[in-house]
């Protein structure tokens, strides 16, 4: 593994920690300001709106140039967004600041993925994308834990001052990620290999590649479910009498389970195949998400969070590998950007739809909605023309 990949993974894990510190904290900030589930959903959707428009242009740029510049710009933008969140005190300003954080995270994610797509051989994609997403899970584990500790026992207006401090802490964490990204970019600048591509990938060419749509849909469904779980567990926790510290632990357990599931992913791909593995785990995640709405016992919630996290852990690295290997080499960054566009569309649409549903039928119903989306993604993965046996053979040769 190259040192550039190592620093890209470290920057991604650190930047993700900042993101998953501020996202649930933003929900608590809204609750402290007197707003409800609908505002939580709309602000969560704002996180993805601007990135939705920028993903494809950034991906086409990354097809021409190396991704470390995007990595650096993304971490710096995240830092600014966290500071803006610390100052925001209305749903509109919180939504705008969330959009800045989301844009930074998009550039960070695309930059890190592009580095691995370029520098890892096909036989190493599963392993190194799994390592990248394990770093993502580490950030998702640490961020909510830190946020929960900073907000512990705060209620009502007390959440506002505590959330301000948490946002500032997140800005410091994002600044550390910026330093790590700068190291990766400096190594790029000191090397004189040619990193220009003659032509970026074409969207029609990418979407026409067999199996790409199913991979993107699986990624969208899993990430949307993760985001809705992150945004609405504080709301559900308030409803059943579970405080911020416990919710932080539940979110961290979900992330830890995702991290653990990714560590042995290469061996599972050999035995099961990528498409079938995605399908089976989407079904398990849908069942766990539905079951969460039928209990208020902390032990049961913790067990279901672990099951959910383990099941959701497979879609991201496997969909990255599928998208990268099913398109021409010159179109890889654009394909990853198209996947991220789908992710951001899901991150915008799912919380917004969840907010509307929650406003009418209560917060638990948003988990039923996401269970349906996950089940549909399982059907799409099952229907893909990619043969599990063939995929397993490819992995065995890795």
RABELJO-V914123 format. One record per backbone hydrogen bond with DSSP energy under -0.5 kcal/mol. NH is the residue of the N-H (numbers start at 1). CO is the residue of the C=O. If there is no record, write none. Layout:
<<NH	CO> <NH	CO>>
//
This chain:
<<6	2> <7	3> <8	4> <9	5> <10	6> <11	7> <12	8> <13	9> <14	10> <15	11> <16	12> <17	13> <18	14> <19	15> <20	16> <21	17> <21	18> <22	18> <23	19> <25	21> <26	22> <27	23> <28	24> <29	25> <30	26> <31	27> <32	28> <33	29> <34	31> <35	30> <40	36> <41	37> <42	38> <43	39> <44	40> <45	41> <46	42> <47	43> <48	45> <49	45> <49	46> <50	46> <52	48> <53	49> <53	50> <54	50> <55	51> <58	54> <59	55> <60	56> <61	57> <62	58> <63	59> <64	60> <64	61> <65	61> <69	66> <71	67> <72	68> <73	69> <74	70> <75	71> <76	72> <77	73> <78	74> <79	75> <80	76> <81	77> <82	78> <83	79> <84	80> <85	81> <86	82> <87	83> <87	84> <88	84> <94	90> <95	91> <96	92> <97	93> <98	94> <99	95> <100	96> <101	97> <102	98> <103	99> <104	100> <105	101> <106	102> <107	103> <108	104> <109	105> <110	106> <111	107> <112	108> <113	109> <114	110> <115	111> <116	112> <117	113> <118	114> <119	115> <120	116> <124	121> <125	121> <125	122> <128	124> <129	125> <130	126> <131	127> <132	128> <133	129> <134	130> <135	131> <136	132> <137	133> <138	134> <139	135> <140	136> <141	137> <142	138> <143	139> <144	140> <145	141> <146	142> <147	143> <148	144> <149	145> <150	146> <151	147> <152	148> <154	151> <158	155> <159	156> <160	157> <161	157> <162	158> <163	159> <164	160> <165	161> <166	162> <167	163> <168	164> <169	165> <170	166> <171	167> <172	168> <173	169> <174	170> <175	171> <176	172> <177	173> <178	174> <179	175> <180	176> <181	177> <182	178> <183	179> <184	180> <185	181> <186	182> <187	183> <188	184> <189	185> <190	186> <191	187> <191	188> <206	202> <207	203> <208	204> <209	206> <212	209> <215	211> <216	212> <217	213> <218	214> <219	215> <220	216> <221	217> <222	218> <223	219> <224	220> <225	221> <226	222> <227	223> <228	224> <229	225> <230	226> <231	227> <232	228> <233	229> <234	230> <236	232> <237	233> <238	234> <239	235> <240	236> <241	237> <242	237> <243	241> <247	243> <248	244> <249	245> <250	246> <251	247> <252	248> <253	249> <254	250> <255	251> <256	252> <257	253> <258	254> <259	255> <260	256> <261	257> <262	258> <262	259> <263	259> <263	260> <264	260> <265	262> <268	264> <269	265> <270	266> <271	267> <272	268> <273	268> <273	269> <277	273> <278	274> <279	275> <280	276> <281	277> <282	278> <283	279> <284	280> <285	281> <286	282> <287	283> <288	284> <289	285> <290	286> <291	287> <292	288> <293	290> <294	291> <295	292> <298	296> <301	297> <302	298> <303	299> <304	300> <305	301> <306	302> <307	303> <308	304> <309	305> <310	306> <311	307> <312	308> <313	309> <314	311> <316	312> <317	313> <318	314> <319	315> <320	316> <321	317> <322	318> <323	319> <324	320> <325	321> <326	322> <327	324> <331	328> <332	329> <335	331> <336	332> <337	333> <338	334> <339	335> <340	336> <341	337> <342	338> <343	339> <344	340> <345	341> <346	342> <347	343> <348	344> <349	345> <350	346> <351	347> <352	348> <353	349> <354	350> <355	351> <356	352> <357	353> <358	354> <359	355> <360	356> <360	357> <361	357> <362	358> <365	362> <366	363> <367	363> <367	364> <368	364> <369	365> <370	366> <371	367> <372	368> <373	369> <374	370> <375	371> <376	372> <377	373> <378	374> <379	375> <380	376> <381	377> <382	378> <383	379> <384	380> <384	381> <391	387> <392	388> <393	389> <394	390> <395	391> <396	392> <397	393> <398	395>>
//
